[in-house]
Amino acid sequence: MMTADASEKQYCILLVDDEENILRSLKRELLDIPYGLLTASSSSEALELMQSNNVSVVISDQRMPGASGTELLSIVREKYPDTVRILLTAFTDMQDIIEAINKSGIYKFIQKPWKSCELKKIISEAVDHYRLIKDKNLKKQIVQGSDAQEGSQVISDATRFERPNKA
């Protein structure tokens, strides 16, 4: 489900949890953040939303039917590497945490129940991190573009000079 202003905001947060009451609680607590909000109740729904929306941050529950949060965030990492990934869970299984870090490249781990002010701070930091990633990628593209232009200039300059004929 997309909130009315999600497509109008510059940055978008996708909340994924199979428990509707958790999604409602998250949305209620995050109504005042300056970002668009999307919600999905499954990994497959989350991936569908990501295909049609520019998602900056994904916050996913770990334990869901079908694909786990770690599995979802691994797919997100592969398909949308700039998107910041956060895992939200009530369980502190160390193996899940290690797998989430190693396999999914998560940015943060949030334990349920969360504190509203901490959640908002983490989301703000995640959006800042997303901005840095995008800026870095843009600068990299600009540098690569200028390097390619300089390279073609060097090649065209080199073709102007001819070898002297030895007689």
ABEGO torsion letter per residue (X at the ends): XBBAAAAABABBBBBBBABAAAAAAAAAAAAABABBBBBBABAAAAAAAAAABBBABBBBBABBBEBBAAAAAAAAAAABAABBBBBBBABABAAAAAAAAAAAGBABBBBOBBBAAAAAAAAAAAAAAAAAAAAAAAAAAAAAAAAAAAAAAAAAAAAABBBBBBX
